[in-house]
Amino acid sequence: QSLWCGTGITHRPDQDFLIMFLHHLATVGLITFSYANNMLRVGTLVMCLHDASDLFLETAKLANYAKYQRLCDSLFVVFGFVFVGSRLGLYPFWILNTTLFESWEIIGPYPSWWLFNLLLLTLQVLHCIWSYLIICIAYKAIVKGKVSKDDRSDIESSSDDDDSMTNGTKLHHYNPSKGANSTNGTNGHLTTGSWAGDY
């Protein structure tokens, strides 16, 4: 899942690899494990909870591409509330409470119980990291009225390269040493340090 990085937060794709790799390992492990051990209700709840905020994130990206900056920022703030509320609210106090404590009291721990809850707790640690980044970005969107560009979208970057080859134009690429004053290509458009703020 792609998140936007706020100004001043150094968060590049190579730094993100370990977090995303761990997230995908935990996710695939939980999906497989919940199905194989007939824990479909917990697995379904976790999947639905994680998909709740995706609608707002993808809609915010569409608004950005259409150059509706205010709508984009508003949707991103809504996404932040849903993301933080579901993954730092509902997930730990509803799902983790049931799988960790209520199941312990009802049937007690068993060998696969430890693995299952370890994977769920791994997701919760990742939720805390991502929630921190989202809160920083949402704060900048509210205070400064703009959100920084997504520096981690590899798919969009590759499509930018294809567009630049087709159109015969050259896009400026992000240079971390230049900071917020550097230019960056986003779907064929040039932006300054703020994400879509200066279209």
Disulfide bonds with the S-S distance in Angstrom:
none
